[in-house]
Amino acid sequence: MDYIKAILLGYSLGCINPAYFMGKLKGFDIRSKGSMNPGASNTLITLGWAAAVFVGVFDIGKAFCAVKFSALLCPSLPLAGVIGGAAAVYGHIFPFYLKFKGGKGFACYMGFILAMDWRAFIAAGLITIAVTWITDYIALATLIIVSSFPLYLYFAGSVPLSFIFAAVGSIPIILKHLVNVKRMIKGEEIGIRKAKKGKIM
C-alpha cells in the first residue's frame, strides 16, 4: 500500500506543468511552438528568461516535495522518497490531462537529486552549466546527469535499491532527449544562446 501511496503522490505533483499553463495565459499551447516541449528550456525560447526561471524552480520544487512528502507519508518504507521522486518525473513527462504529452523531465529530475543529496545537486548544477556553456546545448548536460546519478547512488551506498528507482526515473528522460540528439547531429537544435528573449506580460 505504501508503494502505491508514494507513486500516486509523486505522480500527482509531477503532473503540475507551469510551462503549459503560462503558455495558455499568453493564448497559445507551448507544445506547438519552439522546441514543442512544455518545460523550462522551451519557456525560455517562447516566453523569455523570467518565465523560464519560474518554470525551472517550480519543476525542481515539485519533485523535491514529491520525495520529501512521500517519505513523510510512508515512514515505514525506506524507498518511499526515491519512489515518489521517480513517480514525479513520470507525472511531468506523462501528465494524464495533457494526453500524456508533457515535458522532458530534466528540471524535475534535478529536484529529485536535490531531495536525495544536496551535494550531488550542486555538482549536477555545475556540470550542467559547464556543459551547456561549452556546447550551447542543455540536452547533452541532461543526458550526462540522468545517466550518472543512479550510479552515484549505487557507489555512495545510499538506501539499498534506491539507484534502481533513480534509473527508472532516468529512462524516459533519456528516451525523450534522443530527438534532441538527432537535431544536434542535423544542426537543427535550438541552442540556449539562440533562444528568443520573450516577456511574460
Backbone as JSON Lines, residues from 0, in Angstrom:
{"i":0,"aa":"M","n":[0.82,-1.21,0.0],"ca":[0.0,0.0,0.0],"c":[0.86,1.27,0.0]}
{"i":1,"aa":"D","n":[1.96,1.23,0.76],"ca":[2.84,2.4,0.82],"c":[3.46,2.7,-0.54]}
{"i":2,"aa":"Y","n":[3.76,1.66,-1.29],"ca":[4.3,1.85,-2.63],"c":[3.31,2.65,-3.49]}
{"i":3,"aa":"I","n":[2.04,2.27,-3.4],"ca":[1.0,2.93,-4.19],"c":[0.84,4.38,-3.76]}
{"i":4,"aa":"K","n":[0.88,4.62,-2.46],"ca":[0.76,5.99,-1.94],"c":[1.89,6.87,-2.48]}
{"i":5,"aa":"A","n":[3.11,6.37,-2.42],"ca":[4.27,7.14,-2.88],"c":[4.18,7.41,-4.38]}
{"i":6,"aa":"I","n":[3.76,6.42,-5.13],"ca":[3.64,6.58,-6.58],"c":[2.57,7.6,-6.93]}
{"i":7,"aa":"L","n":[1.4,7.49,-6.3],"ca":[0.29,8.4,-6.6],"c":[0.62,9.83,-6.2]}
{"i":8,"aa":"L","n":[1.24,10.0,-5.04],"ca":[1.61,11.35,-4.59],"c":[2.63,11.96,-5.53]}
{"i":9,"aa":"G","n":[3.67,11.2,-5.83],"ca":[4.71,11.71,-6.71],"c":[4.19,12.03,-8.1]}
{"i":10,"aa":"Y","n":[3.4,11.13,-8.65],"ca":[2.85,11.34,-9.99],"c":[1.95,12.57,-10.02]}
{"i":11,"aa":"S","n":[1.11,12.73,-9.0],"ca":[0.19,13.87,-8.96],"c":[0.93,15.2,-8.93]}
{"i":12,"aa":"L","n":[1.97,15.29,-8.12],"ca":[2.76,16.52,-8.06],"c":[3.49,16.75,-9.38]}
{"i":13,"aa":"G","n":[4.0,15.68,-9.96],"ca":[4.72,15.81,-11.22],"c":[3.85,16.29,-12.36]}
{"i":14,"aa":"C","n":[2.57,15.98,-12.29],"ca":[1.64,16.35,-13.36],"c":[1.44,17.86,-13.49]}
{"i":15,"aa":"I","n":[1.7,18.6,-12.42],"ca":[1.5,20.06,-12.46],"c":[2.54,20.67,-13.39]}
{"i":16,"aa":"N","n":[2.09,21.26,-14.49],"ca":[3.02,21.77,-15.51],"c":[2.87,23.28,-15.68]}
{"i":17,"aa":"P","n":[3.73,24.06,-15.02],"ca":[3.62,25.52,-15.11],"c":[3.87,26.07,-16.5]}
{"i":18,"aa":"A","n":[4.74,25.43,-17.27],"ca":[5.04,25.92,-18.63],"c":[3.78,25.89,-19.49]}
{"i":19,"aa":"Y","n":[3.03,24.82,-19.38],"ca":[1.8,24.69,-20.16],"c":[0.8,25.77,-19.77]}
{"i":20,"aa":"F","n":[0.61,25.98,-18.48],"ca":[-0.38,26.96,-18.02],"c":[0.05,28.39,-18.33]}
{"i":21,"aa":"M","n":[1.34,28.67,-18.27],"ca":[1.81,30.02,-18.62],"c":[1.61,30.28,-20.1]}
{"i":22,"aa":"G","n":[1.82,29.26,-20.92],"ca":[1.56,29.41,-22.35],"c":[0.09,29.7,-22.61]}
{"i":23,"aa":"K","n":[-0.77,29.0,-21.9],"ca":[-2.21,29.19,-22.06],"c":[-2.62,30.61,-21.66]}
{"i":24,"aa":"L","n":[-1.98,31.14,-20.63],"ca":[-2.27,32.51,-20.21],"c":[-1.89,33.52,-21.3]}
{"i":25,"aa":"K","n":[-0.9,33.17,-22.11],"ca":[-0.49,34.03,-23.23],"c":[-1.26,33.72,-24.5]}
{"i":26,"aa":"G","n":[-2.16,32.75,-24.43],"ca":[-3.01,32.46,-25.57],"c":[-2.5,31.43,-26.55]}
{"i":27,"aa":"F","n":[-1.55,30.58,-26.13],"ca":[-1.06,29.55,-27.05],"c":[-0.67,28.29,-26.28]}
{"i":28,"aa":"D","n":[-0.57,27.21,-27.0],"ca":[-0.12,25.94,-26.42],"c":[1.38,25.84,-26.64]}
{"i":29,"aa":"I","n":[2.14,25.86,-25.56],"ca":[3.6,25.86,-25.66],"c":[4.13,24.63,-26.39]}
{"i":30,"aa":"R","n":[3.3,23.59,-26.47],"ca":[3.71,22.37,-27.17],"c":[3.65,22.52,-28.69]}
{"i":31,"aa":"S","n":[3.2,23.69,-29.15],"ca":[3.12,23.93,-30.59],"c":[4.14,24.95,-31.07]}
{"i":32,"aa":"K","n":[5.0,25.44,-30.16],"ca":[5.97,26.46,-30.51],"c":[7.38,26.07,-30.04]}
{"i":33,"aa":"G","n":[8.38,26.71,-30.64],"ca":[9.76,26.46,-30.23],"c":[10.15,25.01,-30.4]}
{"i":34,"aa":"S","n":[10.64,24.43,-29.32],"ca":[11.03,23.01,-29.35],"c":[9.83,22.1,-29.09]}
{"i":35,"aa":"M","n":[8.67,22.72,-28.89],"ca":[7.41,21.99,-28.66],"c":[7.42,21.18,-27.38]}
{"i":36,"aa":"N","n":[8.23,21.59,-26.43],"ca":[8.33,20.9,-25.15],"c":[7.83,21.81,-24.03]}
{"i":37,"aa":"P","n":[6.86,21.36,-23.23],"ca":[6.35,22.18,-22.13],"c":[7.25,22.12,-20.9]}
{"i":38,"aa":"G","n":[8.43,22.71,-21.04],"ca":[9.38,22.72,-19.94],"c":[10.14,24.04,-19.89]}
{"i":39,"aa":"A","n":[11.12,24.12,-19.0],"ca":[11.84,25.37,-18.78],"c":[12.6,25.85,-20.01]}
{"i":40,"aa":"S","n":[13.26,24.93,-20.74],"ca":[14.06,25.35,-21.89],"c":[13.2,25.96,-22.99]}
{"i":41,"aa":"N","n":[12.05,25.38,-23.26],"ca":[11.17,25.93,-24.29],"c":[10.45,27.18,-23.79]}
{"i":42,"aa":"T","n":[10.28,27.28,-22.48],"ca":[9.71,28.51,-21.91],"c":[10.68,29.66,-22.16]}
{"i":43,"aa":"L","n":[11.98,29.39,-22.06],"ca":[12.99,30.4,-22.38],"c":[12.85,30.85,-23.83]}
{"i":44,"aa":"I","n":[12.68,29.91,-24.71],"ca":[12.58,30.21,-26.14],"c":[11.31,31.01,-26.46]}
{"i":45,"aa":"T","n":[10.2,30.64,-25.83],"ca":[8.91,31.23,-26.2],"c":[8.46,32.38,-25.3]}
{"i":46,"aa":"L","n":[8.9,32.4,-24.04],"ca":[8.41,33.42,-23.11],"c":[9.51,34.23,-22.43]}
{"i":47,"aa":"G","n":[10.76,33.83,-22.56],"ca":[11.84,34.62,-22.01],"c":[12.42,34.07,-20.71]}
{"i":48,"aa":"W","n":[13.48,34.72,-20.25],"ca":[14.24,34.24,-19.1],"c":[13.44,34.21,-17.81]}
{"i":49,"aa":"A","n":[12.69,35.26,-17.53],"ca":[11.95,35.33,-16.26],"c":[10.98,34.17,-16.13]}
{"i":50,"aa":"A","n":[10.23,33.93,-17.18],"ca":[9.28,32.83,-17.18],"c":[9.99,31.49,-17.06]}
{"i":51,"aa":"A","n":[11.13,31.37,-17.74],"ca":[11.88,30.11,-17.72],"c":[12.41,29.81,-16.32]}
{"i":52,"aa":"V","n":[12.89,30.84,-15.63],"ca":[13.39,30.65,-14.26],"c":[12.27,30.19,-13.35]}
{"i":53,"aa":"F","n":[11.1,30.83,-13.49],"ca":[9.95,30.43,-12.67],"c":[9.59,28.97,-12.9]}
{"i":54,"aa":"V","n":[9.51,28.6,-14.17],"ca":[9.14,27.22,-14.52],"c":[10.18,26.24,-13.99]}
{"i":55,"aa":"G","n":[11.46,26.57,-14.18],"ca":[12.52,25.68,-13.71],"c":[12.48,25.48,-12.21]}
{"i":56,"aa":"V","n":[12.32,26.57,-11.46],"ca":[12.26,26.48,-10.0],"c":[11.04,25.69,-9.56]}
{"i":57,"aa":"F","n":[9.91,25.94,-10.23],"ca":[8.68,25.21,-9.89],"c":[8.86,23.72,-10.12]}
{"i":58,"aa":"D","n":[9.42,23.36,-11.27],"ca":[9.59,21.94,-11.6],"c":[10.57,21.25,-10.65]}
{"i":59,"aa":"I","n":[11.62,21.97,-10.27],"ca":[12.56,21.44,-9.28],"c":[11.84,21.24,-7.95]}
{"i":60,"aa":"G","n":[11.07,22.25,-7.57],"ca":[10.37,22.21,-6.29],"c":[9.34,21.1,-6.17]}
{"i":61,"aa":"K","n":[8.62,20.84,-7.25],"ca":[7.57,19.81,-7.15],"c":[8.17,18.42,-6.97]}
{"i":62,"aa":"A","n":[9.31,18.16,-7.6],"ca":[9.96,16.86,-7.43],"c":[10.58,16.76,-6.04]}
{"i":63,"aa":"F","n":[11.15,17.86,-5.57],"ca":[11.7,17.9,-4.22],"c":[10.61,17.56,-3.21]}
{"i":64,"aa":"C","n":[9.46,18.19,-3.38],"ca":[8.33,17.94,-2.48],"c":[7.83,16.5,-2.6]}
{"i":65,"aa":"A","n":[7.86,15.97,-3.81],"ca":[7.41,14.59,-4.02],"c":[8.26,13.61,-3.21]}
{"i":66,"aa":"V","n":[9.57,13.84,-3.2],"ca":[10.47,12.98,-2.43],"c":[10.21,13.12,-0.93]}
{"i":67,"aa":"K","n":[10.18,14.35,-0.45],"ca":[10.04,14.6,0.98],"c":[8.66,14.2,1.5]}
{"i":68,"aa":"F","n":[7.61,14.56,0.77],"ca":[6.26,14.24,1.22],"c":[6.0,12.74,1.19]}
{"i":69,"aa":"S","n":[6.54,12.06,0.19],"ca":[6.37,10.61,0.1],"c":[7.04,9.92,1.29]}
{"i":70,"aa":"A","n":[8.21,10.42,1.66],"ca":[8.93,9.86,2.81],"c":[8.15,10.09,4.1]}
{"i":71,"aa":"L","n":[7.52,11.26,4.21],"ca":[6.73,11.57,5.41],"c":[5.44,10.75,5.45]}
{"i":72,"aa":"L","n":[4.85,10.55,4.28],"ca":[3.59,9.82,4.19],"c":[3.77,8.33,4.47]}
{"i":73,"aa":"C","n":[4.93,7.81,4.1],"ca":[5.2,6.36,4.23],"c":[6.5,6.13,5.01]}
{"i":74,"aa":"P","n":[6.52,6.49,6.3],"ca":[7.76,6.38,7.09],"c":[8.28,4.95,7.24]}
{"i":75,"aa":"S","n":[7.41,3.98,7.07],"ca":[7.84,2.58,7.23],"c":[8.47,2.01,5.96]}
{"i":76,"aa":"L","n":[8.45,2.81,4.88],"ca":[9.02,2.36,3.61],"c":[10.28,3.17,3.3]}
{"i":77,"aa":"P","n":[11.47,2.62,3.49],"ca":[12.71,3.36,3.26],"c":[12.85,3.92,1.85]}
{"i":78,"aa":"L","n":[12.23,3.26,0.88],"ca":[12.34,3.68,-0.51],"c":[11.25,4.66,-0.93]}
{"i":79,"aa":"A","n":[10.41,5.08,0.0],"ca":[9.27,5.93,-0.35],"c":[9.69,7.21,-1.06]}
{"i":80,"aa":"G","n":[10.74,7.85,-0.56],"ca":[11.18,9.1,-1.16],"c":[11.64,8.95,-2.59]}
{"i":81,"aa":"V","n":[12.5,7.97,-2.83],"ca":[13.02,7.78,-4.19],"c":[11.92,7.31,-5.14]}
{"i":82,"aa":"I","n":[10.96,6.54,-4.63],"ca":[9.83,6.12,-5.46],"c":[8.97,7.32,-5.82]}
{"i":83,"aa":"G","n":[8.71,8.18,-4.84],"ca":[7.92,9.39,-5.1],"c":[8.61,10.31,-6.08]}
{"i":84,"aa":"G","n":[9.93,10.43,-5.96],"ca":[10.68,11.28,-6.89],"c":[10.64,10.77,-8.3]}
{"i":85,"aa":"A","n":[10.83,9.46,-8.46],"ca":[10.77,8.86,-9.8],"c":[9.37,9.01,-10.38]}
{"i":86,"aa":"A","n":[8.35,8.84,-9.53],"ca":[6.97,8.98,-10.0],"c":[6.67,10.41,-10.44]}
{"i":87,"aa":"A","n":[7.29,11.39,-9.77],"ca":[7.11,12.79,-10.16],"c":[7.65,13.04,-11.56]}
{"i":88,"aa":"V","n":[8.76,12.41,-11.88],"ca":[9.34,12.53,-13.22],"c":[8.36,11.99,-14.26]}
{"i":89,"aa":"Y","n":[7.75,10.86,-13.96],"ca":[6.78,10.28,-14.89],"c":[5.54,11.15,-15.0]}
{"i":90,"aa":"G","n":[5.14,11.77,-13.89],"ca":[4.0,12.67,-13.93],"c":[4.27,13.89,-14.8]}
{"i":91,"aa":"H","n":[5.5,14.39,-14.73],"ca":[5.88,15.54,-15.54],"c":[5.91,15.19,-17.03]}
{"i":92,"aa":"I","n":[6.44,14.02,-17.34],"ca":[6.58,13.61,-18.74],"c":[5.27,13.07,-19.32]}
{"i":93,"aa":"F","n":[4.48,12.42,-18.47],"ca":[3.24,11.8,-18.95],"c":[2.02,12.26,-18.14]}
{"i":94,"aa":"P","n":[1.69,13.57,-18.15],"ca":[0.53,14.05,-17.4],"c":[-0.78,13.59,-18.05]}
{"i":95,"aa":"F","n":[-1.67,13.05,-17.26],"ca":[-2.91,12.48,-17.81],"c":[-3.78,13.52,-18.5]}
{"i":96,"aa":"Y","n":[-3.81,14.76,-17.98],"ca":[-4.71,15.77,-18.53],"c":[-4.17,16.42,-19.81]}
{"i":97,"aa":"L","n":[-2.94,16.11,-20.16],"ca":[-2.37,16.59,-21.43],"c":[-2.19,15.42,-22.4]}
{"i":98,"aa":"K","n":[-3.01,14.41,-22.21],"ca":[-2.96,13.21,-23.05],"c":[-1.58,12.57,-23.01]}
{"i":99,"aa":"F","n":[-0.96,12.65,-21.82],"ca":[0.34,12.03,-21.56],"c":[1.46,12.6,-22.42]}
{"i":100,"aa":"K","n":[1.3,13.89,-22.82],"ca":[2.33,14.57,-23.6],"c":[2.85,15.76,-22.81]}
{"i":101,"aa":"G","n":[3.81,15.51,-21.94],"ca":[4.34,16.55,-21.08],"c":[5.75,16.96,-21.43]}
{"i":102,"aa":"G","n":[6.5,17.39,-20.42],"ca":[7.86,17.87,-20.64],"c":[8.86,16.73,-20.73]}
{"i":103,"aa":"K","n":[10.13,17.11,-20.7],"ca":[11.19,16.1,-20.85],"c":[11.83,15.71,-19.53]}
{"i":104,"aa":"G","n":[11.47,16.41,-18.46],"ca":[11.79,15.93,-17.13],"c":[13.1,16.32,-16.48]}
{"i":105,"aa":"F","n":[13.94,17.13,-17.13],"ca":[15.25,17.38,-16.54],"c":[15.18,18.21,-15.26]}
{"i":106,"aa":"A","n":[14.46,19.34,-15.29],"ca":[14.36,20.17,-14.08],"c":[13.71,19.37,-12.95]}
{"i":107,"aa":"C","n":[12.74,18.58,-13.3],"ca":[12.07,17.72,-12.33],"c":[13.08,16.73,-11.72]}
{"i":108,"aa":"Y","n":[13.91,16.17,-12.54],"ca":[14.92,15.21,-12.06],"c":[15.94,15.92,-11.17]}
{"i":109,"aa":"M","n":[16.23,17.16,-11.48],"ca":[17.15,17.93,-10.64],"c":[16.57,18.12,-9.24]}
{"i":110,"aa":"G","n":[15.26,18.33,-9.17],"ca":[14.61,18.43,-7.87],"c":[14.68,17.12,-7.11]}
{"i":111,"aa":"F","n":[14.57,16.05,-7.83],"ca":[14.72,14.7,-7.29],"c":[16.11,14.54,-6.69]}
{"i":112,"aa":"I","n":[17.12,14.98,-7.44],"ca":[18.51,14.9,-6.96],"c":[18.7,15.75,-5.71]}
{"i":113,"aa":"L","n":[18.15,16.97,-5.72],"ca":[18.29,17.88,-4.58],"c":[17.73,17.24,-3.31]}
{"i":114,"aa":"A","n":[16.58,16.61,-3.43],"ca":[15.96,16.0,-2.26],"c":[16.74,14.79,-1.75]}
{"i":115,"aa":"M","n":[17.41,14.11,-2.66],"ca":[18.18,12.91,-2.28],"c":[19.55,13.26,-1.7]}
{"i":116,"aa":"D","n":[20.21,14.27,-2.3],"ca":[21.57,14.62,-1.87],"c":[21.93,16.0,-2.4]}
{"i":117,"aa":"W","n":[21.96,16.99,-1.53],"ca":[22.19,18.37,-1.96],"c":[23.58,18.55,-2.6]}
{"i":118,"aa":"R","n":[24.54,17.73,-2.15],"ca":[25.89,17.83,-2.72],"c":[25.89,17.36,-4.17]}
{"i":119,"aa":"A","n":[25.14,16.31,-4.43],"ca":[25.02,15.82,-5.81],"c":[24.3,16.84,-6.67]}
{"i":120,"aa":"F","n":[23.34,17.56,-6.06],"ca":[22.61,18.6,-6.79],"c":[23.54,19.72,-7.22]}
{"i":121,"aa":"I","n":[24.39,20.16,-6.3],"ca":[25.34,21.23,-6.63],"c":[26.29,20.78,-7.74]}
{"i":122,"aa":"A","n":[26.79,19.56,-7.62],"ca":[27.69,19.03,-8.64],"c":[26.98,18.94,-9.99]}
{"i":123,"aa":"A","n":[25.73,18.46,-9.97],"ca":[24.96,18.35,-11.21],"c":[24.7,19.71,-11.82]}
{"i":124,"aa":"G","n":[24.44,20.7,-10.96],"ca":[24.21,22.05,-11.45],"c":[25.45,22.63,-12.12]}
{"i":125,"aa":"L","n":[26.6,22.43,-11.5],"ca":[27.85,22.94,-12.07],"c":[28.19,22.24,-13.39]}
{"i":126,"aa":"I","n":[27.95,20.95,-13.43],"ca":[28.2,20.2,-14.67],"c":[27.27,20.69,-15.77]}
{"i":127,"aa":"T","n":[26.01,20.92,-15.41],"ca":[25.03,21.4,-16.4],"c":[25.45,22.75,-16.96]}
{"i":128,"aa":"I","n":[25.86,23.66,-16.08],"ca":[26.29,24.98,-16.52],"c":[27.51,24.88,-17.43]}
{"i":129,"aa":"A","n":[28.48,24.08,-17.03],"ca":[29.72,23.95,-17.8],"c":[29.47,23.34,-19.18]}
{"i":130,"aa":"V","n":[28.73,22.24,-19.22],"ca":[28.47,21.56,-20.49],"c":[27.63,22.44,-21.41]}
{"i":131,"aa":"T","n":[26.63,23.09,-20.84],"ca":[25.76,23.95,-21.65],"c":[26.53,25.16,-22.17]}
{"i":132,"aa":"W","n":[27.4,25.72,-21.34],"ca":[28.2,26.87,-21.76],"c":[29.14,26.5,-22.91]}
{"i":133,"aa":"I","n":[29.74,25.35,-22.8],"ca":[30.71,24.91,-23.82],"c":[30.03,24.51,-25.12]}
{"i":134,"aa":"T","n":[28.93,23.79,-25.02],"ca":[28.28,23.23,-26.21],"c":[27.07,24.02,-26.7]}
{"i":135,"aa":"D","n":[26.48,24.84,-25.82],"ca":[25.26,25.6,-26.1],"c":[24.01,24.71,-26.08]}
{"i":136,"aa":"Y","n":[24.17,23.46,-25.72],"ca":[23.05,22.52,-25.72],"c":[22.85,21.91,-24.33]}
{"i":137,"aa":"I","n":[21.73,22.22,-23.71],"ca":[21.45,21.68,-22.39],"c":[21.11,20.2,-22.46]}
{"i":138,"aa":"A","n":[20.7,19.73,-23.63],"ca":[20.34,18.31,-23.78],"c":[21.52,17.4,-23.47]}
{"i":139,"aa":"L","n":[22.72,17.81,-23.84],"ca":[23.9,16.99,-23.56],"c":[24.15,16.89,-22.06]}
{"i":140,"aa":"A","n":[23.99,18.02,-21.38],"ca":[24.15,18.02,-19.93],"c":[23.1,17.13,-19.28]}
{"i":141,"aa":"T","n":[21.9,17.19,-19.8],"ca":[20.8,16.38,-19.28],"c":[21.15,14.9,-19.33]}
{"i":142,"aa":"L","n":[21.62,14.46,-20.47],"ca":[21.95,13.04,-20.64],"c":[23.07,12.6,-19.7]}
{"i":143,"aa":"I","n":[24.04,13.48,-19.49],"ca":[25.14,13.16,-18.58],"c":[24.64,13.01,-17.15]}
{"i":144,"aa":"I","n":[23.8,13.95,-16.72],"ca":[23.32,13.96,-15.34],"c":[22.42,12.77,-15.03]}
{"i":145,"aa":"V","n":[21.41,12.56,-15.86],"ca":[20.44,11.5,-15.56],"c":[21.04,10.1,-15.72]}
{"i":146,"aa":"S","n":[22.11,10.01,-16.49],"ca":[22.78,8.71,-16.65],"c":[23.72,8.41,-15.49]}
{"i":147,"aa":"S","n":[24.29,9.46,-14.9],"ca":[25.29,9.26,-13.86],"c":[24.73,9.23,-12.44]}
{"i":148,"aa":"F","n":[23.58,9.88,-12.2],"ca":[23.07,9.94,-10.82],"c":[22.73,8.57,-10.24]}
{"i":149,"aa":"P","n":[22.08,7.68,-10.98],"ca":[21.84,6.34,-10.42],"c":[23.14,5.65,-10.03]}
{"i":150,"aa":"L","n":[24.19,5.84,-10.82],"ca":[25.49,5.25,-10.5],"c":[26.06,5.87,-9.22]}
{"i":151,"aa":"Y","n":[25.84,7.17,-9.08],"ca":[26.3,7.86,-7.87],"c":[25.64,7.26,-6.63]}
{"i":152,"aa":"L","n":[24.31,7.06,-6.71],"ca":[23.59,6.48,-5.57],"c":[24.11,5.08,-5.25]}
{"i":153,"aa":"Y","n":[24.42,4.34,-6.28],"ca":[24.92,2.97,-6.08],"c":[26.26,2.97,-5.34]}
{"i":154,"aa":"F","n":[27.19,3.78,-5.81],"ca":[28.52,3.78,-5.22],"c":[28.58,4.57,-3.92]}
{"i":155,"aa":"A","n":[27.6,5.46,-3.69],"ca":[27.58,6.24,-2.45],"c":[27.01,5.42,-1.29]}
{"i":156,"aa":"G","n":[26.47,4.25,-1.6],"ca":[25.94,3.39,-0.55],"c":[24.68,3.93,0.08]}
{"i":157,"aa":"S","n":[23.79,4.51,-0.73],"ca":[22.53,5.04,-0.23],"c":[21.58,3.9,0.12]}
{"i":158,"aa":"V","n":[20.33,4.23,0.37],"ca":[19.33,3.2,0.71],"c":[19.36,2.1,-0.35]}
{"i":159,"aa":"P","n":[19.49,0.85,0.06],"ca":[19.55,-0.25,-0.91],"c":[18.43,-0.2,-1.94]}
{"i":160,"aa":"L","n":[18.79,-0.41,-3.18],"ca":[17.87,-0.43,-4.33],"c":[17.41,0.96,-4.78]}
{"i":161,"aa":"S","n":[17.81,2.02,-4.07],"ca":[17.38,3.36,-4.48],"c":[17.9,3.71,-5.86]}
{"i":162,"aa":"F","n":[19.1,3.22,-6.19],"ca":[19.66,3.52,-7.51],"c":[18.81,2.93,-8.63]}
{"i":163,"aa":"I","n":[18.11,1.83,-8.34],"ca":[17.25,1.22,-9.36],"c":[16.09,2.15,-9.71]}
{"i":164,"aa":"F","n":[15.45,2.71,-8.68],"ca":[14.33,3.62,-8.93],"c":[14.8,4.92,-9.56]}
{"i":165,"aa":"A","n":[16.02,5.36,-9.2],"ca":[16.58,6.55,-9.84],"c":[16.81,6.28,-11.32]}
{"i":166,"aa":"A","n":[17.25,5.07,-11.64],"ca":[17.46,4.69,-13.05],"c":[16.14,4.61,-13.79]}
{"i":167,"aa":"V","n":[15.11,4.11,-13.1],"ca":[13.77,4.04,-13.7],"c":[13.29,5.45,-14.05]}
{"i":168,"aa":"G","n":[13.61,6.41,-13.18],"ca":[13.25,7.8,-13.46],"c":[14.06,8.39,-14.61]}
{"i":169,"aa":"S","n":[15.26,7.88,-14.82],"ca":[16.12,8.39,-15.89],"c":[15.7,7.93,-17.28]}
{"i":170,"aa":"I","n":[15.16,6.73,-17.36],"ca":[14.85,6.11,-18.66],"c":[14.0,6.98,-19.57]}
{"i":171,"aa":"P","n":[12.82,7.48,-19.12],"ca":[12.01,8.28,-20.04],"c":[12.67,9.59,-20.44]}
{"i":172,"aa":"I","n":[13.51,10.14,-19.56],"ca":[14.21,11.39,-19.89],"c":[15.2,11.14,-21.01]}
{"i":173,"aa":"I","n":[15.93,10.07,-20.92],"ca":[16.89,9.72,-21.96],"c":[16.18,9.5,-23.29]}
{"i":174,"aa":"L","n":[15.09,8.76,-23.26],"ca":[14.34,8.48,-24.48],"c":[13.77,9.76,-25.09]}
{"i":175,"aa":"K","n":[13.28,10.67,-24.23],"ca":[12.71,11.92,-24.73],"c":[13.77,12.82,-25.35]}
{"i":176,"aa":"H","n":[15.01,12.68,-24.92],"ca":[16.07,13.55,-25.44],"c":[16.78,13.0,-26.67]}
{"i":177,"aa":"L","n":[16.41,11.82,-27.09],"ca":[17.02,11.27,-28.31],"c":[16.72,12.15,-29.52]}
{"i":178,"aa":"V","n":[15.53,12.77,-29.51],"ca":[15.17,13.65,-30.63],"c":[16.09,14.87,-30.65]}
{"i":179,"aa":"N","n":[16.5,15.35,-29.46],"ca":[17.43,16.48,-29.4],"c":[18.79,16.1,-29.99]}
{"i":180,"aa":"V","n":[19.22,14.88,-29.69],"ca":[20.49,14.4,-30.23],"c":[20.43,14.36,-31.75]}
{"i":181,"aa":"K","n":[19.33,13.87,-32.28],"ca":[19.17,13.8,-33.73],"c":[19.19,15.2,-34.35]}
{"i":182,"aa":"R","n":[18.54,16.16,-33.66],"ca":[18.52,17.54,-34.18],"c":[19.91,18.16,-34.12]}
{"i":183,"aa":"M","n":[20.67,17.85,-33.08],"ca":[22.03,18.37,-32.97],"c":[22.91,17.85,-34.1]}
{"i":184,"aa":"I","n":[22.74,16.58,-34.4],"ca":[23.52,15.98,-35.49],"c":[23.19,16.65,-36.82]}
{"i":185,"aa":"K","n":[21.92,17.02,-37.0],"ca":[21.48,17.66,-38.24],"c":[21.71,19.17,-38.22]}
{"i":186,"aa":"G","n":[22.12,19.71,-37.06],"ca":[22.32,21.15,-36.95],"c":[21.03,21.92,-36.82]}
{"i":187,"aa":"E","n":[19.97,21.26,-36.36],"ca":[18.65,21.88,-36.27],"c":[18.24,22.21,-34.83]}
{"i":188,"aa":"E","n":[19.04,21.8,-33.87],"ca":[18.7,22.04,-32.47],"c":[18.85,23.52,-32.12]}
{"i":189,"aa":"I","n":[17.9,24.07,-31.35],"ca":[17.95,25.46,-30.93],"c":[18.82,25.57,-29.69]}
{"i":190,"aa":"G","n":[19.96,26.23,-29.8],"ca":[20.86,26.38,-28.66],"c":[20.37,27.45,-27.71]}
{"i":191,"aa":"I","n":[20.87,27.43,-26.48],"ca":[20.46,28.4,-25.47],"c":[20.77,29.82,-25.92]}
{"i":192,"aa":"R","n":[21.92,30.04,-26.55],"ca":[22.3,31.39,-26.96],"c":[21.43,31.91,-28.1]}
{"i":193,"aa":"K","n":[20.8,30.98,-28.81],"ca":[19.94,31.38,-29.92],"c":[18.49,31.56,-29.49]}
{"i":194,"aa":"A","n":[18.22,31.24,-28.24],"ca":[16.84,31.3,-27.76],"c":[16.33,32.74,-27.79]}
{"i":195,"aa":"K","n":[15.1,32.89,-28.17],"ca":[14.49,34.2,-28.21],"c":[14.21,34.68,-26.79]}
{"i":196,"aa":"K","n":[14.39,35.94,-26.56],"ca":[14.13,36.51,-25.25],"c":[12.76,37.19,-25.27]}
{"i":197,"aa":"G","n":[11.77,36.48,-24.76],"ca":[10.42,37.0,-24.75],"c":[10.1,37.65,-23.42]}
{"i":198,"aa":"K","n":[8.84,37.93,-23.19],"ca":[8.38,38.55,-21.95],"c":[7.13,37.83,-21.47]}
{"i":199,"aa":"I","n":[6.97,37.78,-20.16],"ca":[5.81,37.1,-19.59],"c":[4.56,37.94,-19.8]}
{"i":200,"aa":"M","n":[4.66,39.22,-19.47],"ca":[3.48,40.08,-19.53],"c":[3.5,40.92,-20.81]}
